[in-house]
Amino acid sequence: MKRLKIIGLILLSAASMIYSYRQPEKLEDESVTTEVTMILDGAFKTTGTVTIEEGMSVGDLIDTYGVKSNANLKAIDKNHIVHGEETLYLPVKSKHTISLNHATKEEFMTLDGIGEKTADKIIDYREQTPFETIEDIMNVSGIGQKRYEKYRDQLCL
């Protein structure tokens, strides 16, 4: 009988502990905005290193920092999400711009230094991955920082 009382007491204690055990309260996940820096260049009213909130779009940057009257807004995707430590160049309007996502081989070849092979590489690249920014042209084999800087005012999306 004494043994049954002890077993009963142990079972009652275990049941009481299980019943009274509570999960820790989850804290509400307050959205924490992370500020990062990036570089704005070209036809933005504010150029150089700026502080932004992670996850801003190019359109948000335009609203926040403004653009000059000669900015070529067709050259960028306003919905593109920017990230920290990125450089974003906004070209100025020019009489003749070439669309990275729509230009023909012949149009690319009008750029000084772009021959048939490089034009084909640009077209092959965009068929695999459409250009989201004009900086993406540096992902094409044979086009580095110097060539990009040479062409950037003549390019749009």
CYANA upper distance limits for C-alpha pairs under 8 A (distance plus 0.5 A):
  1 MET  CA      5 LYS  CA      6.86
  2 LYS  CA      6 ILE  CA      6.85
  3 ARG  CA      7 ILE  CA      6.74
  4 LEU  CA      8 GLY  CA      6.40
  5 LYS  CA      9 LEU  CA      6.48
  6 ILE  CA     10 ILE  CA      6.64
  7 ILE  CA     11 LEU  CA      6.62
  8 GLY  CA     12 LEU  CA      6.46
  9 LEU  CA     13 SER  CA      6.53
 10 ILE  CA     14 ALA  CA      6.60
 11 LEU  CA     15 ALA  CA      6.54
 12 LEU  CA     16 SER  CA      6.48
 13 SER  CA     17 MET  CA      6.60
 14 ALA  CA     18 ILE  CA      6.66
 15 ALA  CA     19 TYR  CA      6.48
 16 SER  CA     20 SER  CA      6.49
 17 MET  CA     21 TYR  CA      6.38
 33 THR  CA     53 GLU  CA      6.79
 33 THR  CA     54 GLU  CA      7.45
 34 THR  CA     53 GLU  CA      6.15
 34 THR  CA     54 GLU  CA      6.03
 35 GLU  CA     51 THR  CA      6.90
 35 GLU  CA     52 ILE  CA      5.99
 35 GLU  CA     53 GLU  CA      4.98
 35 GLU  CA     54 GLU  CA      6.37
 36 VAL  CA     51 THR  CA      6.10
 36 VAL  CA     52 ILE  CA      6.00
 36 VAL  CA     53 GLU  CA      6.67
 36 VAL  CA     54 GLU  CA      6.73
 36 VAL  CA     83 HIS  CA      8.32
 36 VAL  CA     84 GLY  CA      5.54
 36 VAL  CA     85 GLU  CA      7.84
 37 THR  CA     49 THR  CA      6.93
 37 THR  CA     50 VAL  CA      5.98
 37 THR  CA     51 THR  CA      4.90
 37 THR  CA     52 ILE  CA      6.42
 37 THR  CA     84 GLY  CA      5.79
 37 THR  CA     85 GLU  CA      6.27
 37 THR  CA     86 GLU  CA      8.43
 38 MET  CA     49 THR  CA      6.02
 38 MET  CA     50 VAL  CA      6.11
 38 MET  CA     51 THR  CA      7.07
 38 MET  CA     52 ILE  CA      7.78
 38 MET  CA     83 HIS  CA      7.98
 38 MET  CA     84 GLY  CA      5.83
 38 MET  CA     85 GLU  CA      5.18
 38 MET  CA     86 GLU  CA      5.55
 38 MET  CA     87 THR  CA      6.38
 38 MET  CA     88 LEU  CA      8.35
 39 ILE  CA     47 THR  CA      7.54
 39 ILE  CA     48 GLY  CA      5.60
 39 ILE  CA     49 THR  CA      4.88
 39 ILE  CA     50 VAL  CA      6.61
 39 ILE  CA     85 GLU  CA      7.71
 39 ILE  CA     86 GLU  CA      6.81
 39 ILE  CA     87 THR  CA      5.05
 39 ILE  CA     88 LEU  CA      6.76
 40 LEU  CA     44 PHE  CA      7.29
 40 LEU  CA     46 THR  CA      7.67
 40 LEU  CA     47 THR  CA      5.28
 40 LEU  CA     48 GLY  CA      5.75
 40 LEU  CA     49 THR  CA      6.97
 40 LEU  CA     50 VAL  CA      7.65
 40 LEU  CA     87 THR  CA      6.45
 40 LEU  CA     88 LEU  CA      5.63
 40 LEU  CA     89 TYR  CA      6.64
 40 LEU  CA     90 LEU  CA      8.43
 41 ASP  CA     47 THR  CA      5.64
 41 ASP  CA     48 GLY  CA      6.82
 41 ASP  CA     87 THR  CA      7.79
 41 ASP  CA     88 LEU  CA      6.61
 41 ASP  CA     89 TYR  CA      5.16
 41 ASP  CA     90 LEU  CA      6.87
 42 GLY  CA     47 THR  CA      7.67
 42 GLY  CA     89 TYR  CA      5.82
 42 GLY  CA     90 LEU  CA      5.41
 42 GLY  CA     91 PRO  CA      6.07
 42 GLY  CA     92 VAL  CA      7.55
 43 ALA  CA     67 VAL  CA      6.31
 43 ALA  CA     68 LYS  CA      5.90
 43 ALA  CA     70 ASN  CA      7.53
 43 ALA  CA     71 ALA  CA      5.61
 43 ALA  CA     72 ASN  CA      8.36
 43 ALA  CA     89 TYR  CA      8.19
 43 ALA  CA     90 LEU  CA      5.77
 43 ALA  CA     91 PRO  CA      6.39
 43 ALA  CA     92 VAL  CA      6.28
 44 PHE  CA     62 ILE  CA      8.09
 44 PHE  CA     65 TYR  CA      7.36
 44 PHE  CA     66 GLY  CA      6.48
 44 PHE  CA     67 VAL  CA      4.74
 44 PHE  CA     68 LYS  CA      6.37
 44 PHE  CA     71 ALA  CA      7.98
 44 PHE  CA     90 LEU  CA      7.11
 45 LYS  CA     65 TYR  CA      6.79
 45 LYS  CA     66 GLY  CA      5.85
 45 LYS  CA     67 VAL  CA      5.37
 45 LYS  CA     68 LYS  CA      6.04
 46 THR  CA     65 TYR  CA      6.26
 46 THR  CA     66 GLY  CA      7.64
 46 THR  CA     67 VAL  CA      8.36
 52 ILE  CA     56 MET  CA      7.73
 52 ILE  CA     84 GLY  CA      8.32
 54 GLU  CA     82 VAL  CA      7.93
 54 GLU  CA     83 HIS  CA      6.60
 54 GLU  CA     84 GLY  CA      7.23
 55 GLY  CA     81 ILE  CA      6.32
 55 GLY  CA     82 VAL  CA      6.76
 55 GLY  CA     83 HIS  CA      7.09
 56 MET  CA     60 ASP  CA      6.43
 56 MET  CA     61 LEU  CA      7.57
 56 MET  CA     81 ILE  CA      6.18
 56 MET  CA     82 VAL  CA      6.40
 56 MET  CA     83 HIS  CA      8.25
 57 SER  CA     61 LEU  CA      6.99
 57 SER  CA     78 LYS  CA      6.98
 57 SER  CA     79 ASN  CA      5.99
 57 SER  CA     80 HIS  CA      5.86
 57 SER  CA     81 ILE  CA      4.72
 57 SER  CA     82 VAL  CA      6.22
 58 VAL  CA     62 ILE  CA      6.76
 58 VAL  CA     76 ILE  CA      8.45
 58 VAL  CA     77 ASP  CA      7.48
 58 VAL  CA     78 LYS  CA      5.17
 58 VAL  CA     79 ASN  CA      6.57
 58 VAL  CA     80 HIS  CA      6.19
 58 VAL  CA     81 ILE  CA      6.87
 58 VAL  CA     82 VAL  CA      7.07
 59 GLY  CA     63 ASP  CA      6.77
 59 GLY  CA     78 LYS  CA      4.93
 59 GLY  CA     79 ASN  CA      6.77
 59 GLY  CA     80 HIS  CA      8.47
 60 ASP  CA     64 THR  CA      6.55
 60 ASP  CA     78 LYS  CA      8.47
 61 LEU  CA     65 TYR  CA      6.26
 61 LEU  CA     66 GLY  CA      7.90
 62 ILE  CA     66 GLY  CA      5.35
 62 ILE  CA     67 VAL  CA      6.77
 67 VAL  CA     71 ALA  CA      6.75
 70 ASN  CA     92 VAL  CA      5.89
 70 ASN  CA     93 LYS  CA      6.09
 71 ALA  CA     90 LEU  CA      7.25
 71 ALA  CA     91 PRO  CA      6.62
 71 ALA  CA     92 VAL  CA      4.94
 71 ALA  CA     93 LYS  CA      6.19
 72 ASN  CA     76 ILE  CA      8.47
 72 ASN  CA     90 LEU  CA      7.34
 72 ASN  CA     91 PRO  CA      6.06
 72 ASN  CA     92 VAL  CA      5.43
 72 ASN  CA     93 LYS  CA      5.05
 72 ASN  CA     94 SER  CA      8.38
 72 ASN  CA    156 CYS  CA      8.49
 73 LEU  CA     90 LEU  CA      7.94
 73 LEU  CA     91 PRO  CA      8.46
 74 LYS  CA    156 CYS  CA      6.57
 74 LYS  CA    157 LEU  CA      7.17
 75 ALA  CA     90 LEU  CA      7.64
 75 ALA  CA     91 PRO  CA      7.38
 75 ALA  CA     99 SER  CA      8.43
 75 ALA  CA    133 THR  CA      8.36
 75 ALA  CA    134 ILE  CA      7.56
 75 ALA  CA    155 LEU  CA      7.06
 75 ALA  CA    156 CYS  CA      4.05
 75 ALA  CA    157 LEU  CA      5.51
 76 ILE  CA     90 LEU  CA      7.65
 76 ILE  CA    132 GLU  CA      8.15
 76 ILE  CA    133 THR  CA      6.45
 76 ILE  CA    134 ILE  CA      7.55
 76 ILE  CA    156 CYS  CA      7.12
 76 ILE  CA    157 LEU  CA      6.55
 77 ASP  CA    132 GLU  CA      7.02
 77 ASP  CA    133 THR  CA      7.22
 77 ASP  CA    157 LEU  CA      7.82
 80 HIS  CA    132 GLU  CA      7.48
 80 HIS  CA    133 THR  CA      8.39
 82 VAL  CA     86 GLU  CA      7.67
 88 LEU  CA    135 GLU  CA      8.29
 89 TYR  CA    135 GLU  CA      8.24
 91 PRO  CA    152 ARG  CA      7.08
 91 PRO  CA    153 ASP  CA      5.42
 91 PRO  CA    154 GLN  CA      8.40
 91 PRO  CA    155 LEU  CA      8.48
 92 VAL  CA    153 ASP  CA      6.67
 93 LYS  CA    153 ASP  CA      7.95
 94 SER  CA    153 ASP  CA      7.59
 94 SER  CA    154 GLN  CA      7.24
 96 HIS  CA    154 GLN  CA      7.11
 97 THR  CA    153 ASP  CA      8.16
 97 THR  CA    154 GLN  CA      5.12
 97 THR  CA    155 LEU  CA      5.72
 97 THR  CA    156 CYS  CA      6.82
 98 ILE  CA    103 ALA  CA      6.60
 98 ILE  CA    107 GLU  CA      7.36
 98 ILE  CA    108 PHE  CA      7.66
 98 ILE  CA    154 GLN  CA      6.61
 98 ILE  CA    155 LEU  CA      5.34
 98 ILE  CA    156 CYS  CA      6.42
 99 SER  CA    103 ALA  CA      5.65
 99 SER  CA    155 LEU  CA      6.40
 99 SER  CA    156 CYS  CA      5.25
 99 SER  CA    157 LEU  CA      5.42
100 LEU  CA    122 ILE  CA      8.45
100 LEU  CA    126 ARG  CA      8.21
100 LEU  CA    131 PHE  CA      7.15
100 LEU  CA    134 ILE  CA      7.93
100 LEU  CA    155 LEU  CA      7.14
100 LEU  CA    156 CYS  CA      6.62
100 LEU  CA    157 LEU  CA      5.65
101 ASN  CA    126 ARG  CA      6.94
101 ASN  CA    130 PRO  CA      6.81
101 ASN  CA    131 PHE  CA      6.69
101 ASN  CA    157 LEU  CA      6.18
102 HIS  CA    157 LEU  CA      8.35
103 ALA  CA    107 GLU  CA      6.38
103 ALA  CA    108 PHE  CA      7.22
104 THR  CA    108 PHE  CA      6.98
105 LYS  CA    109 MET  CA      6.79
105 LYS  CA    116 GLU  CA      7.76
105 LYS  CA    119 ALA  CA      5.95
105 LYS  CA    120 ASP  CA      7.15
105 LYS  CA    123 ILE  CA      7.85
106 GLU  CA    110 THR  CA      7.14
106 GLU  CA    119 ALA  CA      8.40
107 GLU  CA    111 LEU  CA      8.10
108 PHE  CA    114 ILE  CA      7.13
108 PHE  CA    119 ALA  CA      6.13
109 MET  CA    113 GLY  CA      8.30
109 MET  CA    114 ILE  CA      5.58
109 MET  CA    115 GLY  CA      5.91
109 MET  CA    116 GLU  CA      7.07
109 MET  CA    119 ALA  CA      6.79
110 THR  CA    114 ILE  CA      7.70
111 LEU  CA    151 TYR  CA      7.85
114 ILE  CA    118 THR  CA      6.30
114 ILE  CA    119 ALA  CA      6.86
115 GLY  CA    119 ALA  CA      6.59
116 GLU  CA    120 ASP  CA      6.64
117 LYS  CA    121 LYS  CA      6.79
118 THR  CA    122 ILE  CA      6.76
118 THR  CA    142 GLY  CA      7.64
119 ALA  CA    123 ILE  CA      6.84
120 ASP  CA    124 ASP  CA      6.52
121 LYS  CA    125 TYR  CA      6.53
121 LYS  CA    140 VAL  CA      7.06
121 LYS  CA    141 SER  CA      7.65
122 ILE  CA    126 ARG  CA      6.81
122 ILE  CA    137 ILE  CA      7.96
122 ILE  CA    140 VAL  CA      6.64
123 ILE  CA    127 GLU  CA      6.73
124 ASP  CA    128 GLN  CA      7.06
125 TYR  CA    129 THR  CA      6.47
125 TYR  CA    130 PRO  CA      8.00
125 TYR  CA    140 VAL  CA      7.06
126 ARG  CA    130 PRO  CA      4.96
126 ARG  CA    131 PHE  CA      6.65
131 PHE  CA    136 ASP  CA      6.49
131 PHE  CA    137 ILE  CA      7.95
131 PHE  CA    157 LEU  CA      7.31
132 GLU  CA    136 ASP  CA      7.33
132 GLU  CA    157 LEU  CA      7.80
133 THR  CA    157 LEU  CA      7.45
134 ILE  CA    152 ARG  CA      7.53
134 ILE  CA    155 LEU  CA      7.30
134 ILE  CA    156 CYS  CA      6.93
134 ILE  CA    157 LEU  CA      7.07
135 GLU  CA    148 TYR  CA      7.75
136 ASP  CA    140 VAL  CA      8.19
137 ILE  CA    143 ILE  CA      7.37
137 ILE  CA    148 TYR  CA      7.53
138 MET  CA    143 ILE  CA      5.68
138 MET  CA    144 GLY  CA      5.64
138 MET  CA    145 GLN  CA      7.14
138 MET  CA    148 TYR  CA      6.96
139 ASN  CA    143 ILE  CA      7.77
139 ASN  CA    144 GLY  CA      8.40
143 ILE  CA    147 ARG  CA      6.22
143 ILE  CA    148 TYR  CA      7.04
144 GLY  CA    148 TYR  CA      6.55
145 GLN  CA    149 GLU  CA      6.65
146 LYS  CA    150 LYS  CA      6.78
147 ARG  CA    151 TYR  CA      6.78
148 TYR  CA    152 ARG  CA      6.15
149 GLU  CA    153 ASP  CA      8.48
151 TYR  CA    155 LEU  CA      7.00
